[in-house]
Amino acid sequence: MTTKKLPAGTPDGCEITGAVSFALFLAFGFWLAGLSGCNGGAPGGPLCEDLVNPAEPSIVDGELSTDRRSTVQVFLHPGGCSGTIVGAHTVLTAAHCARDINSIMVEGDAFYRADSGLTHPDYSFPSHDLHLLYFDDTLPEPYATIGLAAGVECYSLLAQGYGIDSGGALHEREIFELNREFGILFTTPATCNGDSGGPAYGETDEGMVQVGVTSFGTTGPTNCRTSRPGFVDLQDPRNGNWVRENTR
């Protein structure tokens, strides 16, 4: 994973964790809105109402996960990311992670080697930052459900990931949604290098549903605990429908 500093004059002189500079997103917001087919805040409003902003700000300061749900560790050369199993032969991760990917690890000991992959056709970081990995082997359940069904509401949000400060263990933290713009969920707490591609889950009366994919943070890997993360919004039909239609 690379970390690039925003040019002088951008807010707080912050840095961006990702494959390319987040400055493009800030500078060309209207262009990205057209690319994603969404106006600011669309589609819909907040996913979960009345969320409480957690006291601890980052996934790496979160609890060790006792339930991996569908989350897996994604290995690439060099470095690593996170992802979710969305089908018997498919893992969802971030497109900016999709270089030299060779395997995933499930629950710390089961390795599976990827055979091919598919990037969202409209990907231009951070818009549509989605990539699907395909496997000949059958992957273990559970498989993540993508997007909230019509009429289903979530009442909490949870992020999981294998960030570089997590010691190789899966961590999680409740997150607080700030707003939705340009097909991205802007939230807190912080994410770190290695969390990219991991899930944001929405808790519903019918179970956990994946509503986002970690795409970027606004600080570099030495300051993960103050990062403000962005997740690809899977409630945006151009994201969620693409994942569902291409899952094997």
N, C-alpha and C positions, 0 to 999 in steps of 0.2 A: 504494500500500500504506500502511496506517496502522499506527502503533505506539502501543500503549496501556500505561500503567504499571499494575502490579498494586497493589491497595490495600495500605495499611499492615498489617503482620502476616503477609503472605505470604512464602515463603522468599526470603531475600536481597534483598527489595524489588526484584525483577527486573522487566523489561519484557517485553512480548509483541509480536511482529511478526505481524500478521494483521488481518482485517477487524473482529474484535471481541475483547474482552479474554479472555485465557487464564484469568483468574480464575474464570470460569464453569466451566471444566473442572476446576480444582482444588477448587472449592466443591461441585460436584455430580457427583463422580466416580461414585457409585453410580447416579445418574440416567442418566449417559452410558453406563454399562455396560449398563443395561437398554435404552437406546435403540439401542445397537449390537448387542444380542443376544449379548454376550460377557461372560464373567467375567474377572477380572483374569488376564492371562497367556494367555488362550485366544484362538484355538484353537492348540493345540500349544505347543511350547517354542521355543527360539531357532531362527532360520532357518539360521544357519551356526555351526558349532561351532568353538571354539578360535581365534576371531579375535584378532588382535593390535591393541591400541589404537594408532593411528598417532601419531607424534610431533608432526606438524603438525595443529592443531585445526580448521581450517575449509576449506570449499570455495574461498573466495576466496584462500586461501594455497596452493591446490593447483596441480597442473600444468595447463598449457593442454591441452585435449583434442585429440588427433589423430584421434579417431574419435568423431563425434557420436552414433553408434549411431542411436537414434530421437529424440534430444532436439532441441527447437526452442525459439526465443525467442517468447514470446507478448506482443503489444502491446495495451495498453489505455489509456484516458484517465482520469486521468494514470497514468504509470508503466508497469511491465511485470512479467511473470512468466516462468516456464519451463513446458515441457510436453513431451509425447511423442506421436509419431505411432503410433497403435495400429491403424489400418486405413486403407484407401485413401482414405477421406473423413472420418476422425475423428482428433482430437487430444484427449488426456487432460491436464487441468490441475486446479488446485485450485478448489473452488467459491468460496472467498473472493476469487479473482481475477476471477470472472465478472461484471464490470460494464463496460459500454462496450467490450467486446473487439471489435477490428476486423480484426486480421490476425495472422499468424505469419510468422516469418522462418526459412528453412532454410539452414544453412551460410553465413550472413552476407550473402546476396545475393538469394535467391529468396523473394518475398513471395506469400502466399496470403490471400485475404480470407474470413473466416468468414461463413456464411450463416445459421446458427442454432446453438442450443446446448441442452443438457439437464443439469440439476443433479440429483444423487442425491436421491431423494424423502425420505430421512430426514436430510438435511443439517441439522445444527445445530452450528455451529463449536465445537470442532474435529472433532466426530463426523461421519464420512462426508463429509469435505471434498473432494468430487470433482465435476468438471464435464467434460462432453464437448462439444467444438466440432465442428460439422459443416461440410463444404465441398463445393460442387458440383464443384470441380476435383479431379482425382486427385492425391493427395499422393505425394511420392517415398518409395520404400522406403529402408531397412528399416522394418518395422512391429514395434513392441515386442510381445513375448509377455507376457501378463499372468498372473502367478502361477506358482509351481512346480507341475509335474505330480506326481501321486501317485508316491512312490518316488524322486523326483529331489531330490538334495541340492545345496545351494550351498556353496562353500568360501571365498568372499570377497564383500564388499559394496562397491559403488561408487556415490557420489552425483555427479550432474552438475547444473550450473545456470549461469544468467546473473545472478548476484548483482551488486548495485550497485557493489561494489568490484572487479569483474572486468574493468573497462574495456571492456565490451561483447563480451568474448570468452568462449567456453564453457570453464569450468574443471571439474575433477573431483578427487575425493579418495576414497581408500579410507575406509570408515566402520566403526565398531565398534558393534555392537548391544548396548545395555544391557539392555533388557527389552521385553516386549510386553504392553500393557494396553489395555483398552477399544477394541480395533481400531486401536491406534496403536503404531508402532515408535519407541521412545525410543532415540536413538543419539547418538554423537559422530562426526564433527566438527561444527563450527558451520555454520549456513546464514545467509544474509543476505537482505534485501529483494531481490526479483527471482529468488531461487532457488525461491520458492513455486511449486508445481505441477510442479516438475522431478522426475526419477526417482531412486529408489534401485534399482540393478540388483544381482541376485544372479548370481555367476558359477558356472556349472555345467559339467559335461563336455559338455553339449549346446549351450553358448553362454550369452549373457547373457539373463536373464529379469527383467522389472520386478516388484519385490516391494513397492515403496512409492512414495508421492507426497509431496513436501515440503509440510508444512502450516504449521508454526510454528517459531519460535525463542524462547528465553526472554530475549533481550536486544533492544534497539532497534538501528536502523541505524547508530548511531555506535559500536557495540561488537560487531560481528558475529563477531569472532574468539573470543569467549568464550561464544557462544550454545550452548544445548543443544537440538538440534532434535527435532521429532517428525514422523514420516512416517505417512500413512494406510497401514494394513496391508492390502495386496492379497491376502494369504493368508487374511484373513477373508472367508468366502464372500459375506457381504452387500456387500462392496466389490468383490472380484474378479469374482464372477458378474454383478453389475450392469454392470460395464465391458464384459465379454465379450458379454453379451446385447444391449447397446445400441450396439455398435461397428458402423459401416457400412463 
